């Protein structure tokens, strides 16, 4: 018994030293990250992450963006086991939204003060590069003020395959047509053992990293992501973070990091350890490991508003997007409906000052105490 107590004491001392080093600005390694994931000292890890966050963001401001998710197609030939949204090519339930419907959704977003469109779908083998460039040009001609934070690594790679062009050339043409930044969708776990298990036809982790770095080089910033709860090893989580960090060292192109938990409803997979506590711990460890990314988003869409609020004490400085519309996550029955005024309320309840930002994390408006928005909306399905 004494040996067990002594061993636990040594382990706790080790955790304390790791956290002290992280708060002091020292870069953590693989063994450090593994020790943190093995620890059950979630509040202590969260406190350290909060201290690191405040070094980046000393003012008590939590930002959010008013944006809309537009799922322009659900046809996909990647067949990820964890996705409840896609339909295979030829399915009678498959769709491609008409351009006019997309324009209408963007106009509705602008009407309520929105600035960002997250337009994503499946890897649709029937859509050539010209579909995307024509659509983006049409959007920018009608709505030059909107930021197209859209598509994904998998979609870009599919466009390159269909068009016979390189990923770099596709990204250049998409940027010229109106793409502004590349989201981190498809990152999941950046290790091939888990990737083969959950999405055999999706590219390797190196593909994802290289496409993101290429996007950064051609002038398209992006976000990095990690999804937990697939049964991945803790080492794979830490390696994912280290690979993102290494890419950021090289390009500086990631504006933010987002982690969330796998939602298993309506899929053919079971979730493993995707609890709120595991989410908060992973968020905090990510903040400590990723010492070169300024912004961390809360994942209230999958975790719910209350956990989203709590995440602001575990390293997150941003509440993400209002997400007027969301179909991919809601297909797994886990989309929480939140309006802008509720976001303002939740941020204030966390002891923070809410501020609207744009995709580049520039603050557009700070909301005074008690101030609400006039054109409020509830996320639509």
N, C-alpha and C positions, 0 to 999 in steps of 0.2 A: 504494500500500500504506500509506503514511504517512497519507494522508487517511482511509482506511478505519479504521486504528487510532485516529486522532484522533476520528473520528466515534463509534466504539464507546466510547471513553473518555468523551466528552461524554454519551452516552446513559446509561452506567453512573453517572456523576455525577448525572445527572438523577434516576435511580431512587433513588439514595442520599438525595437531598434530599426526594423524595416520601415515602420511608419515614420519614425523620426527622420530617417534618411530621405524618405520621399518628401516630407514637408520641408526639409532643408534644401530641396532641389536636386538631390542626387538621383541619377537614373537607376531604376530597378531592373533586375535581370530575371531570367527564367525561374530560378530557385526562389527568389523573392515572391514572384507572382504565385507560384505553387503554394508556398507557405501561407499566403494570404487567403487563397481559396480553401485551404484545409482548415483555416481558423473559423471558429464560430463567434469571434469577437466582432460582430457585424456593426454595432454602434461605434466601437472604437475605430474601426476601419472607415466608417462613414464620417466620423469627426475629422479624421486626417484628410479625407477627400474634400470635405467642406473647407478646410484651411487652405488646401491647394487651390481650390476654386476661387477663394477670396483673393489669392495673390493675382490671379488673372483678372478678376472682376471685383475690385474693392468696394464699389458702390453696391448697396443692397437692391439692385435692380434685376428683375427676371424678365426676359424678353419673350416674345412670341410673334409669329407671323400669321397674317390672315391669308390663308391659301386654300386651294381646292384641289382635291385629287380627281383626275379624270382618267378613267380606265377605258381607253379608246378601243381596245379589243380584248376579248378573253380567249381568243384562239391561240393555242400554244403547243409546240411540239417538243417541249423539254420535259414535261410530265413529272415535275417534282412531286415526291410523295407527300410533302407537307402542305401542298397548296390545294385549297378547296375551291378556288376561283376559276381555274383554267378549264377550257373545253378543247378537246383534240380537233385537229383539222377535219372538216366534214361533219362535225356535230351539228344537229339542228338547233342546239342552244348557243352555238357560236355567233359572235357578232363583230362588226366593225362599225363604230359610230359614224354617222354622216358628218361631214365637215360642219354643216350648219348647226348641228346639235352641239358640237364642241364649241363653236363660236358663241352660241347662246349661253353655255355654261360659263364661259370666260366673262361674258358681259355681266352675268349675274354676280360673279365674284367681284368684279370691279365696282359694281353698284353698291356693295357693302364694304368698300374700302380695301378689298383684297389686292395683293401685289404679286402673288406667286401661284404658278400652276405646276403641280406635280402630275404630269401626264405619263402614265405607264400602262402597259398591257402585257400580253404574252409574246413569246417569240413566234410571231406569225409568219410562216414561210411564204405566204401569198402576197406580202407587202414589200414592194421594191423600195430602194432608197428614194426614188422620186416621190413616193407617197409621203414620206416624212418631210422631205425638203419643201414640197409644195404646201403641205399643211402648215409647217412652221412659217413659211413666207406669208401665207394667208393670215395666220394669227398675228404676226408682227405688223402687217399692213393695216389691220383693223385695230390692233391693241398694242401700239409701240411701247406703252408704259409697263406692260406685264412682263414678269420674269419667268422664263420657261426653264424651271428646274426639273428636268424631265428625262424620260427613258431610263435605261439601266445598262449595266455592262452586258448582260445576256442579250438584251435587245440590240445593242450596238454590234455585238459579235454576229448575231443572226443577220442583220442588215449587210454586214461585210460579206458573209457567206453567200447570201442571195445575190448581191451585186457583183461579186468577184473582185471587190476592192479591198485594200488593206484597212485595218481598224483605224489607223491614223488618217487615211484619206476620208473615210466615212465621217469621222469626228470633225475634220476640217469642214467638210461640206455641210454637216448638220449645224455647226457653229455659224457658218456664213449664212445659212438659211434662217437662223433665229434661236438656236439652242443656247442657253446662257450658262447652265451648269449641269453636272451629271450626278444624280443621287447615288447613294451607296447600296441600293437594292441588289440582292444577289450575293452579298458578302457572306451571309450566314456564318459558317465557321470556315476560317481560312486554313484548312488542313484537308488533304485529299482523302484521308480515311473516312471521315464523316461525310464529306461531300459525295463520295461514291455511294454511300449508304442512303443518303436522303435525296440525291439528285444526280443520278448516274450520267445523264447526258449534258449536264451543265459543266462548264469549263473548270479547269483546275484552279487552285487558289492563286497560282502564278499568273494565270490568264486574267483573273480579276484584278490583281495588283497592277499588272502591266497595262491593262486597258485604262485603269484609273490614272496611272502615271502619264500615259500618252495623252489622256484628256487634259491633265494639268499642263503638259508641255505645249499643247496647242491653244491654251488660254481658256479652258473650261475647268473651273474649280469644281469641287464635289464634296460629298460627305462620305464618311466611313461608317460601317454598321457591323454589328454582331448579334446573331440570334442564338439564344441558349435554350436548352431543354430538349435537345435531340438525343441525349445520351452520350454527348461528346465527352472526351476526357478533359480534366482540368488543364492538362498540359496543352491540349489543343486550343483551349480558350486563351491561355497565356501566349502561345505562339501566334495566334491570330492578332492579338494586341501588339506584339513585337513586330510583326510583319507590316501592320498599318503604320506603326511608329517609324520603321525604317524607310517606308515609302514617303512619309511626311518629311523626314530628314532630307530626302533627296529633292522633293518638289515643292513642299510647303503648300500643296494644293487643297488639302482637306480643311474645310471651314468648320466642320463639326463632326462629332461622333454620337451615334445613337445605338443603344442596345435594347433589346426587348426579348420577351419569352415566346417560344413556339406555342401556338394555339392549335390544339389537335382536333377540335370539333370538325366533323365533316371531312376529315382526312383519313388516310389508312395508316396513320402512325400514332403511337402513344407518346405523350410528353413525359420527360424524366426530370424531376426536380425543377419544375418551373414555377416555384412559389414566389410570392412577393418578397420574402426575405432573400431568396437567391438572386432575384432581380436587383434589389438594393445593394447587395454585396458586390455583385458583378459591376454595377454602375460605379460604385466607389473604387473598386480595384482598377477599373478602366481609367478613371480620372488619375489615379496614382501612377499607372503604367504609361499612359499616353501623355507624356510631359511636354509634347510639342503641338497639341491641339487645344485651341482656346475655348471652344464652345461644346458643351454636352447637353443634349436634349433629353428632357423627360419623355417617357413613353406612356402617356396617359391613355392612348388608344387601346393598348393591350392590357395595361395594369389597372385602369380605372382612375378617376379623378383624385381619390384620397391618397393612393400610393404615388400618383403623379405629384401631388403636393409634398409628400414626404421626401420624394427624390430630390427636392431642392435643398435638402440638408445632407445629401449623399453625393454631392459633386456636380449636380446639374445646375446650370445657370439659365436654361432656356426651357420654355414650355412647349416648344415645337409649333406645329401648325394647328389652326382651328379646324382644318380638314372638313370643309363644308360637305364633302362627299367622300365616301370611302367604301370600296366594294371588295377589295382583296382580303383585308383582315375581317371585315364583317361577314364574309362568306364562311368564316370559321366561327361565327356567332360571338365575337368578342369586341365589337366596336361600341365604345361608350359614346353616348350622345352628349356633346358639350357645346354650349354656345359661348360667344365671346365674353359676354358679361359674367358667365360662370368662371371662365378663365381668369378674369380680373379678380373675382372674389377669391378663388383658390390661391392665387399668388399673394393676395393681401393676407389671407389667413395664415400663410406660411411666413409672414413677417417681412415680405418683400414688396417692392414698388413695381407694378406692372408697366411694361413699355412695349409698344409695337415696333417691330424691326422689319427690315427687308431681308432678302436672301443672303446678302453680303454681311449681315449682322450689324448694319448701320441702324441706329435708333431713329425712327420716324416720329414717334410721339410717346411722351411719358404721361401716364394717366394720374391725375391728381387724386388725392384721397376722396373716395366716394364717387368719383366720376365714372360714368358708364357710357356705352356707345348707344347711339340712336338707332342705327340700322343693324339690329342684332339678328342672328339667325341660328337655327338648329341644324346640325349635320343631317343631311338627307341620305337615304339609302336608295 
